[in-house]
Amino acid sequence: MKITRFEDLECLAPLDNMFFIYVLKSEKDHNLYIGFTRNLKKRLEEHNKGIVRSTKLRRPLRLIYYEACLSEKDALCRERYLKTAWGKRFIKNRLKNFLNYI
C-alpha cells in the first residue's frame, strides 16, 4: 500500500500506542528536520502553523518519512541516531529516489 497523505495512516493498526520518528523537508530552504512525537498528525500541524520554534521560519514543511515504534525508549534512540552523520546518510540513501525526484 502506498501512503501519500497522513489521512491514509488511519487505516493502519492502533496508532495511539505508537511513538513516531519523522523527517520533514522544508519547502523554503530544502533542509531536513528530524523529530519525535506521540501524535504525528498533531505535531505536523504544530510545525506548519509555526508553533514549533525550531521550524517556524522554515515553513512550509512536508512529511517525507516516518517510522513507528511501540517503545518510547526505542523511538528516542532512533531519533538520536537519525540526527547523527550516519543517520542522515541512512535517510538520504533510503530516500534517494524521492529526494532526487523533488
DSSP file (Angstrom, degrees, kcal/mol; ACC not computed):
  #  RESIDUE AA STRUCTURE BP1 BP2  ACC     N-H-->O    O-->H-N    N-H-->O    O-->H-N    TCO  KAPPA ALPHA  PHI   PSI    X-CA   Y-CA   Z-CA
    1    1 A M              0   0    0      0, 0.0     2,-0.5     0, 0.0     0, 0.0   0.000 360.0 360.0 360.0 131.2    0.0    0.0    0.0
    2    2 A K        -     0   0    0      2,-0.0     2,-0.6     0, 0.0     0, 0.0  -0.814 360.0-158.1 -92.7 125.1    1.4    3.4   -0.9
    3    3 A I        +     0   0    0     -2,-0.5     3,-0.1     1,-0.1     6,-0.0  -0.913  26.4 156.3-106.7 115.9    0.8    6.0    1.7
    4    4 A T        +     0   0    0     -2,-0.6     2,-0.3     1,-0.2    -1,-0.1   0.600  62.4  39.1-113.3 -18.0    0.9    9.6    0.4
    5    5 A R  S >  S-     0   0    0      1,-0.1     3,-1.2     0, 0.0     4,-0.4  -0.940  78.6-118.9-132.9 155.1   -1.1   11.5    3.0
    6    6 A F  G >  S+     0   0    0     -2,-0.3     3,-2.0     1,-0.3     4,-0.5   0.862 112.1  64.9 -60.6 -34.7   -1.4   11.4    6.7
    7    7 A E  G >  S+     0   0    0      1,-0.3     3,-1.1     2,-0.2    -1,-0.3   0.801  91.5  65.2 -59.0 -28.1   -5.1   10.5    6.4
    8    8 A D  G X  S+     0   0    0     -3,-1.2     3,-1.0     1,-0.2    -1,-0.3   0.721  89.7  67.3 -67.1 -20.1   -4.0    7.2    4.7
    9    9 A L  G X  S+     0   0    0     -3,-2.0     3,-2.4    -4,-0.4    -1,-0.2   0.755  79.4  78.9 -70.6 -24.0   -2.4    6.2    8.0
   10   10 A E  G <  S+     0   0    0     -3,-1.1    -1,-0.2    -4,-0.5    -2,-0.1   0.689  83.9  62.8 -62.5 -18.2   -5.8    5.9    9.8
   11   11 A C  G <  S+     0   0    0     -3,-1.0    -1,-0.3    -4,-0.2    -2,-0.1   0.575  90.0  89.3 -81.9  -8.6   -6.4    2.5    8.1
   12   12 A L  S <  S-     0   0    0     -3,-2.4     3,-0.3     1,-0.2    -3,-0.0  -0.429  91.4 -74.8 -88.5 164.5   -3.4    1.0    9.9
   13   13 A A  S    S-     0   0    0      1,-0.2    -1,-0.2    -2,-0.1    -2,-0.0   0.004  84.3 -38.1 -61.6 166.8   -3.3   -0.6   13.3
   14   14 A P    >   +     0   0    0      0, 0.0     3,-0.7     0, 0.0    -1,-0.2   0.141  53.7 178.8 -44.7 106.1   -3.6    1.3   16.6
   15   15 A L  G >  S+     0   0    0     -3,-0.3     3,-1.6     1,-0.2    -2,-0.1   0.671  70.5  77.0 -79.1 -17.7   -1.6    4.5   16.2
   16   16 A D  G 3  S+     0   0    0      1,-0.3    -1,-0.2    23,-0.1    22,-0.0   0.659  95.7  48.8 -70.7 -13.2   -2.5    5.7   19.7
   17   17 A N  G <  S+     0   0    0     -3,-0.7    -1,-0.3     2,-0.0     2,-0.2   0.221  97.7  96.6-104.8  13.4    0.1    3.2   21.2
   18   18 A M    <   -     0   0    0     -3,-1.6     2,-0.4    20,-0.2    52,-0.2  -0.674  60.2-147.1-107.3 157.5    2.9    4.2   18.8
   19   19 A F  E     -A   69   0A   0     50,-2.7    50,-2.8    -2,-0.2     2,-0.4  -0.990  24.0-148.5-120.2 130.7    5.8    6.6   19.1
   20   20 A F  E     -AB  68  37A   0     17,-3.3    17,-2.4    -2,-0.4     2,-0.5  -0.817  17.5-166.8-111.3 139.4    6.9    8.3   15.8
   21   21 A I  E     -AB  67  36A   0     46,-2.3    46,-2.6    -2,-0.4     2,-0.3  -0.980  27.9-177.5-112.2 132.1   10.2    9.5   14.5
   22   22 A Y  E     -AB  66  35A   0     13,-2.4    13,-2.3    -2,-0.5     2,-0.5  -0.919  25.2-146.1-136.5 157.9    9.6   11.7   11.5
   23   23 A V  E     -AB  65  34A   0     42,-3.0    41,-2.6    -2,-0.3    42,-1.3  -0.991  16.4-168.5-125.0 125.9   11.5   13.6    8.8
   24   24 A L  E     -AB  63  33A   0      9,-3.1     9,-2.4    -2,-0.5     2,-0.5  -0.853  10.0-148.5-109.6 148.3   10.3   16.9    7.4
   25   25 A K  E     -AB  62  32A   0     37,-2.5    37,-2.1    -2,-0.3     2,-0.4  -0.976  18.1-129.6-116.8 128.0   11.6   18.7    4.4
   26   26 A S  E  >  -A   61   0A   0      5,-2.9     4,-1.2    -2,-0.5    35,-0.2  -0.604   7.9-158.5 -75.7 128.1   11.4   22.5    4.3
   27   27 A E  T  4 S+     0   0    0     33,-3.2    -1,-0.2    -2,-0.4    34,-0.1   0.657  92.9  52.6 -75.9 -16.1    9.9   23.8    1.1
   28   28 A K  T  4 S+     0   0    0     30,-0.8    -1,-0.1    32,-0.5    31,-0.1   0.940 129.9   8.5 -85.8 -54.0   11.7   27.1    1.9
   29   29 A D  T  4 S-     0   0    0     29,-0.3    -2,-0.2     2,-0.1     3,-0.1   0.445  90.9-128.6-110.9  -1.9   15.3   26.1    2.5
   30   30 A H     <  +     0   0    0     -4,-1.2     2,-0.2     1,-0.2    -3,-0.1   0.601  62.1 135.8  65.6  14.0   15.1   22.4    1.4
   31   31 A N        -     0   0    0     27,-0.1    -5,-2.9     1,-0.1     2,-0.3  -0.504  53.1-116.4 -87.2 162.2   16.8   21.2    4.6
   32   32 A L  E     -B   25   0A   0     -7,-0.2     2,-0.4    -2,-0.2    -7,-0.2  -0.701  19.1-160.8 -99.2 150.4   15.6   18.3    6.6
   33   33 A Y  E     -B   24   0A   0     -9,-2.4    -9,-3.1    -2,-0.3     2,-0.4  -1.000   6.0-157.9-129.1 131.7   14.2   18.3   10.2
   34   34 A I  E     +B   23   0A   0     -2,-0.4     2,-0.3   -11,-0.2   -11,-0.2  -0.928  22.9 160.4-113.0 132.4   14.1   15.1   12.3
   35   35 A G  E     -B   22   0A   0    -13,-2.3   -13,-2.4    -2,-0.4     2,-0.3  -0.865  30.7-133.0-144.8 177.2   11.7   14.8   15.3
   36   36 A F  E     +B   21   0A   0     -2,-0.3     2,-0.3   -15,-0.2   -15,-0.2  -0.980  29.6 156.5-134.4 141.3    9.9   12.6   17.7
   37   37 A T  E     -B   20   0A   0    -17,-2.4   -17,-3.3    -2,-0.3     3,-0.2  -0.989  43.1-141.0-159.6 163.0    6.2   12.6   18.8
   38   38 A R  S    S+     0   0    0     -2,-0.3     2,-0.5     1,-0.2   -20,-0.2   0.678 103.1  42.3 -94.3 -27.0    3.4   10.5   20.2
   39   39 A N     >  -     0   0    0      1,-0.2     4,-2.2   -19,-0.1    -1,-0.2  -0.874  66.7-177.2-126.3  96.8    0.8   12.2   17.9
   40   40 A L  H  > S+     0   0    0     -2,-0.5     4,-2.4     1,-0.2     5,-0.2   0.899  81.1  50.9 -64.4 -44.8    2.2   12.6   14.4
   41   41 A K  H  > S+     0   0    0      1,-0.2     4,-1.8     2,-0.2    -1,-0.2   0.931 113.3  45.2 -61.2 -46.7   -0.9   14.4   12.9
   42   42 A K  H  > S+     0   0    0      1,-0.2     4,-2.2     2,-0.2    -1,-0.2   0.903 112.3  52.0 -64.0 -41.6   -1.0   17.0   15.7
   43   43 A R  H  X S+     0   0    0     -4,-2.2     4,-2.4     1,-0.2    -1,-0.2   0.892 107.5  51.7 -65.6 -39.5    2.8   17.5   15.6
   44   44 A L  H  X S+     0   0    0     -4,-2.4     4,-2.4     1,-0.2    -1,-0.2   0.902 109.6  50.1 -62.4 -40.3    2.7   18.2   11.8
   45   45 A E  H  X S+     0   0    0     -4,-1.8     4,-1.4    -5,-0.2    -2,-0.2   0.908 109.4  51.5 -63.2 -41.7    0.0   20.7   12.3
   46   46 A E  H  X>S+     0   0    0     -4,-2.2     5,-2.1     1,-0.2     6,-0.9   0.912 110.4  49.1 -61.7 -43.4    2.1   22.4   15.0
   47   47 A H  H ><5S+     0   0    0     -4,-2.4     3,-1.0     1,-0.2    -2,-0.2   0.944 114.0  44.3 -60.7 -48.0    5.1   22.6   12.7
   48   48 A N  H 3<5S+     0   0    0     -4,-2.4    -1,-0.2     1,-0.3    -2,-0.2   0.645 109.6  55.6 -78.1 -13.6    3.1   24.1    9.8
   49   49 A K  H 3<5S-     0   0    0     -4,-1.4    -1,-0.3    -3,-0.2    -2,-0.2   0.503 115.6-113.2 -90.0  -5.9    1.3   26.6   12.0
   50   50 A G  T <<5S+     0   0    0     -3,-1.0    -3,-0.2    -4,-0.6     6,-0.1   0.647  81.4 125.0  85.6  14.9    4.6   28.0   13.3
   51   51 A I      < +     0   0    0     -5,-2.1     2,-0.7    -6,-0.2    -4,-0.2   0.800  55.1  77.8 -76.0 -29.9    4.1   26.8   16.8
   52   52 A V  S >> S-     0   0    0     -6,-0.9     3,-1.1     1,-0.2     4,-1.1  -0.737  72.7-152.5 -87.2 116.8    7.4   24.9   16.9
   53   53 A R  T 34 S+     0   0    0     -2,-0.7     4,-0.4     1,-0.3     3,-0.4   0.855  89.5  57.2 -58.6 -40.5   10.3   27.4   17.3
   54   54 A S  T 34 S+     0   0    0      1,-0.2    -1,-0.3     2,-0.1    -2,-0.0   0.704 120.4  28.0 -70.0 -18.7   12.9   25.3   15.5
   55   55 A T  T X4 S+     0   0    0     -3,-1.1     3,-1.8     1,-0.1     4,-0.3   0.379  88.9 104.5-119.2   2.1   10.9   25.1   12.3
   56   56 A K  G >< S+     0   0    0     -4,-1.1     3,-0.7    -3,-0.4    -2,-0.1   0.864  87.8  40.2 -53.5 -43.2    8.9   28.3   12.5
   57   57 A L  G 3  S+     0   0    0     -4,-0.4    -1,-0.3     1,-0.2    -2,-0.1   0.397 108.5  63.9 -89.1   3.3   11.0   30.2    9.9
   58   58 A R  G <  S+     0   0    0     -3,-1.8   -30,-0.8   -30,-0.1   -31,-0.3   0.267  85.6 169.6-110.1  10.1   11.3   27.2    7.6
   59   59 A R    <   +     0   0    0     -3,-0.7     2,-0.1    -4,-0.3   -33,-0.1  -0.324  41.8  56.5 -72.1 154.5    7.7   26.7    6.7
   60   60 A P  S    S-     0   0    0      0, 0.0   -33,-3.2     0, 0.0   -32,-0.5   0.555  72.3-171.7 -78.7 156.0    6.0   25.2    4.8
   61   61 A L  E     -A   26   0A   0    -35,-0.2     2,-0.4   -17,-0.1   -35,-0.2  -0.884  10.0-154.2-117.9 146.6    7.2   21.7    5.8
   62   62 A R  E     -A   25   0A   0    -37,-2.1   -37,-2.5    -2,-0.4     2,-0.5  -0.976  19.4-125.5-124.0 130.6    6.4   18.4    4.2
   63   63 A L  E     +A   24   0A   0     -2,-0.4   -39,-0.2   -39,-0.2     3,-0.1  -0.625  37.4 163.5 -71.7 120.8    6.4   15.0    5.8
   64   64 A I  E     +     0   0A   0    -41,-2.6     2,-0.3    -2,-0.5   -40,-0.2   0.560  60.4   7.8-116.0 -13.0    8.8   12.8    3.7
   65   65 A Y  E     +A   23   0A   0    -42,-1.3   -42,-3.0     2,-0.0    -1,-0.4  -0.962  57.0 173.0-165.4 145.6    9.5    9.9    6.1
   66   66 A Y  E     -A   22   0A   0     -2,-0.3     2,-0.3   -44,-0.3   -44,-0.2  -0.987  12.0-159.5-152.4 157.1    8.4    8.4    9.4
   67   67 A E  E     -A   21   0A   0    -46,-2.6   -46,-2.3    -2,-0.3     2,-0.4  -0.964  13.5-145.6-131.1 150.4    8.9    5.3   11.5
   68   68 A A  E     -A   20   0A   0     -2,-0.3     2,-0.3   -48,-0.2   -48,-0.2  -0.959  14.5-174.1-120.8 137.6    6.7    4.0   14.2
   69   69 A C  E     -A   19   0A   0    -50,-2.8   -50,-2.7    -2,-0.4    -2,-0.0  -0.940  26.9-145.9-127.5 149.9    7.9    2.2   17.4
   70   70 A L  S    S+     0   0    0     -2,-0.3     2,-0.5   -52,-0.2    -1,-0.1   0.700  88.2  64.2 -82.7 -21.4    6.0    0.5   20.2
   71   71 A S     >  -     0   0    0      1,-0.1     4,-2.1   -52,-0.1     5,-0.1  -0.895  68.3-152.2-109.3 130.1    8.6    1.6   22.8
   72   72 A E  H  > S+     0   0    0     -2,-0.5     4,-2.5     2,-0.2     5,-0.2   0.897 100.6  53.6 -62.8 -40.7    9.3    5.3   23.6
   73   73 A K  H  > S+     0   0    0      1,-0.2     4,-2.2     2,-0.2    -1,-0.2   0.917 108.8  48.3 -62.0 -44.1   12.9    4.4   24.5
   74   74 A D  H  > S+     0   0    0      1,-0.2     4,-2.3     2,-0.2    -1,-0.2   0.905 111.7  50.3 -61.9 -41.6   13.4    2.8   21.1
   75   75 A A  H  X S+     0   0    0     -4,-2.1     4,-2.5     2,-0.2    -2,-0.2   0.907 110.2  48.8 -65.2 -42.3   11.9    5.7   19.3
   76   76 A L  H  X S+     0   0    0     -4,-2.5     4,-2.3     2,-0.2    -1,-0.2   0.885 111.6  49.9 -66.0 -38.1   14.1    8.2   21.2
   77   77 A C  H  X S+     0   0    0     -4,-2.2     4,-2.2    -5,-0.2    -2,-0.2   0.905 111.2  49.5 -64.5 -40.9   17.2    6.2   20.4
   78   78 A R  H  X S+     0   0    0     -4,-2.3     4,-2.7     2,-0.2    -2,-0.2   0.898 109.3  51.5 -65.9 -40.5   16.2    6.0   16.8
   79   79 A E  H  X S+     0   0    0     -4,-2.5     4,-1.3     2,-0.2    -2,-0.2   0.938 109.9  49.4 -60.9 -46.7   15.7    9.8   16.7
   80   80 A R  H  < S+     0   0    0     -4,-2.3     4,-0.3     1,-0.2     3,-0.3   0.908 112.0  49.2 -58.9 -42.2   19.1   10.4   18.2
   81   81 A Y  H >< S+     0   0    0     -4,-2.2     3,-1.9     1,-0.2     6,-0.7   0.933 107.3  53.3 -63.1 -46.3   20.7    8.0   15.6
   82   82 A L  H 3< S+     0   0    0     -4,-2.7    -1,-0.2     1,-0.3    -2,-0.2   0.735 103.8  58.3 -64.3 -20.7   19.0    9.7   12.7
   83   83 A K  T 3< S+     0   0    0     -4,-1.3    -1,-0.3    -3,-0.3    -2,-0.2   0.543  92.9  87.2 -84.6  -7.4   20.4   13.0   13.8
   84   84 A T  S <> S-     0   0    0     -3,-1.9     4,-2.7    -4,-0.3     5,-0.2  -0.358  96.8-103.4 -83.0 170.0   23.9   11.7   13.6
   85   85 A A  H  > S+     0   0    0      1,-0.2     4,-1.9     2,-0.2     5,-0.1   0.903 124.8  49.3 -59.1 -41.3   26.0   11.8   10.4
   86   86 A W  H  > S+     0   0    0      2,-0.2     4,-2.2     1,-0.2    -1,-0.2   0.898 111.3  49.4 -65.7 -39.8   25.4    8.1    9.9
   87   87 A G  H  > S+     0   0    0     -6,-0.7     4,-2.4     2,-0.2    -2,-0.2   0.898 109.6  50.1 -66.5 -41.0   21.7    8.5   10.4
   88   88 A K  H  X S+     0   0    0     -4,-2.7     4,-2.4    -7,-0.2    -1,-0.2   0.877 110.1  51.6 -64.6 -36.3   21.5   11.4    7.9
   89   89 A R  H  X S+     0   0    0     -4,-1.9     4,-2.5    -5,-0.2     5,-0.2   0.908 107.9  52.7 -64.5 -41.7   23.3    9.2    5.5
   90   90 A F  H  X S+     0   0    0     -4,-2.2     4,-3.1     2,-0.2    -2,-0.2   0.942 110.3  47.5 -57.2 -48.7   20.8    6.5    6.1
   91   91 A I  H  X S+     0   0    0     -4,-2.4     4,-2.4     1,-0.2    -2,-0.2   0.928 112.2  48.8 -60.6 -46.3   17.9    8.9    5.4
   92   92 A K  H  < S+     0   0    0     -4,-2.4    -1,-0.2     1,-0.2    -2,-0.2   0.885 115.6  44.1 -64.0 -37.8   19.5   10.2    2.2
   93   93 A N  H >< S+     0   0    0     -4,-2.5     3,-1.0     2,-0.2     4,-0.3   0.902 113.9  50.5 -70.4 -40.8   20.1    6.6    1.0
   94   94 A R  H 3< S+     0   0    0     -4,-3.1    -2,-0.2     1,-0.3     3,-0.2   0.856 121.8  32.9 -63.7 -36.4   16.7    5.4    2.0
   95   95 A L  T 3X S+     0   0    0     -4,-2.4     4,-3.4    -5,-0.2     5,-0.3   0.093  81.5 125.0-108.7  20.9   15.0    8.3    0.2
   96   96 A K  H <> S+     0   0    0     -3,-1.0     4,-2.0     1,-0.2     5,-0.2   0.893  76.8  42.8 -51.2 -51.8   17.5    8.6   -2.6
   97   97 A N  H  > S+     0   0    0     -4,-0.3     4,-1.4    -3,-0.2    -1,-0.2   0.910 117.1  47.5 -64.3 -42.0   15.0    8.3   -5.5
   98   98 A F  H  > S+     0   0    0      1,-0.2     4,-1.9     2,-0.2     3,-0.2   0.934 112.2  48.3 -64.9 -47.1   12.4   10.6   -3.8
   99   99 A L  H  < S+     0   0    0     -4,-3.4    -1,-0.2     1,-0.2    -2,-0.2   0.835 112.4  49.1 -66.4 -31.8   15.0   13.3   -2.9
  100  100 A N  H  < S+     0   0    0     -4,-2.0    -1,-0.2    -5,-0.3    -2,-0.2   0.782 109.9  54.1 -74.0 -26.7   16.3   13.3   -6.5
  101  101 A Y  H  <        0   0    0     -4,-1.4    -2,-0.2    -3,-0.2    -1,-0.2   0.875 360.0 360.0 -75.2 -39.5   12.8   13.5   -7.8
  102  102 A I     <        0   0    0     -4,-1.9    -1,-0.2    -5,-0.1    -2,-0.2   0.481 360.0 360.0 -87.9 360.0   11.6   16.6   -5.9
